[in-house]
């Protein structure tokens, strides 16, 4: 009996183990269905179409055109620096494909490994879309990018 393992239940806001198990089961069910992912993918594709229409050959899609995450859009603005673009849009939640080390902005190792030229890759920005993203927000970001890059 001394070596017998005993279950330990943590009291998270007075939840019972059954409540926690049910919540975990529901979370797993939702993640398996990819709740909302087809809609998010359509928004991602709309975003890419709007960016191409606005910037033409000055914007490049980073990654495979079809085999990519449904909620991510990674693009590069040619002859620009992604970090500088985002600095002028502080309330847009996005990130760059480059890392800053000791005051220097460098090309992302991933983009470098895929053969992206530095003059393209330095302009990389990674946008993430979620269930609450709207077409109006996409239009707003495209309009703001137009102003920033004018």
N, C-alpha and C positions, 0 to 999 in steps of 0.2 A: 503494500500500500504506500510506502514512503516514496517509491519511484513512480507512482501513478500520476500522470499529468492531469491537472485540473484546469478547466476552462476559466479564463479571466474575462469578465465583462466590464467594459468601461461605460460609465454613465454619461453619455453625450446628451445633455439636456433631457435627461430622464427617458431617453429612448430605450426601448427594450431590444434585445437581440433579434426578435422577430421583426420589429420596425426597421432595424438596420438592414436585415436580410432582404426584406421586401423592397426597400429603397434601392439597394444594390441591384436586385433583380430588375427593377424598373429601369435603372440607369443602363444596365446591360442591354435590355430590350431596345431602348431608344438608340443606343450607339450602334446596334446591329442593323437597325432600319435606316441609319444615316438620316435621321429625321431632318428634313428640309434641305438635304444636300443637292438634290436636283435643282431646286429653286436657287440655291446659292451658286451653283455652277452656271445657271443661266445668267445670273447677275454678273458673275466673273466674266463670262463671254461678252455680255453687253458692255462691260467696262473696257475690255480690250478693243472691241469694235469702236467705241467712242474715242478712245485714246488714238487709235490708228487714224480715224477720220480727222482728229484735231492736229496730229503731229506728223502724219505721213511717214516718210522714210527717216525721220528724226527719232523714231522710237523703234525699239527692237524687243521682241518677246524672248525672254530667257527661259530655256527649257523646252520640252516637247510640246508641240501645239495641242495635243490631245491627251497624252498620258501624263497627267499632272494632278495635283490635289485640287479638288473642286472649289475650295475656298481661298486659294492663293493665286495672286497674279504678280509675277516678277518680270519687270520690264526695265530696259535701259534707255535713257535719253542720251543720244549720241552727242559727244563733245561737251558733256555737262558732268557735274559732280552731284551724285544723288544726295549726299549729306547737305550740300548747299541748297538744293531745291527744298528739302524737308525743313531746313532751318528757317525758310521763309514761309512755311506752313506749319507752325508749331502745334496746332490743334488737330492735325490729321494724324491718325494713328497708323504709321507705316514705319518701315525700317530700311536701311540701306544694305546693299550686298557687300559693303566694304567695312573694314575695321580700322579704327584710328589707333595708332601706336605712337606714343611720344610725339604727339602733335602732327603726325603725318597720316594722310589718308591713303590707304593702299587698296589695290584690287583684291576682291574676294578670292581666296584660294580655290573655291569651288568654280567660280567663273573662269579663273585662270586655267584650271585643269580641263575645262571644257573647250578651251581654245578661243574664248571671247577676247577680242582685242582690247587693250587697256582704254583706248579712247571711247569704246562702247561700254565696257564693264564698269568704269568708274561712275557712270550715270545710273547705276542700278538702284531700283527701289522695289521693295517687296510689300505689296498690299495684301491684307487679310480681310476677308469678308465673313460676316456671320449671319445668324438667323435674323437679326434685327436690321441688317443693311437694307437700304431702300434704293430704288432707281433714282430718286431725287438726290440722295447723298452722292451717288456715283456722278451724276450730272454736275453737282456742286464741286466735287474734287476735280473733274475735268476742266471746268471753268476756271477754277483757282490755279490749276497748273498752266492754263493758257496765259493768265495774267503774270504769273511768276516767271514764265519762260519767254515772255514777249520781249 
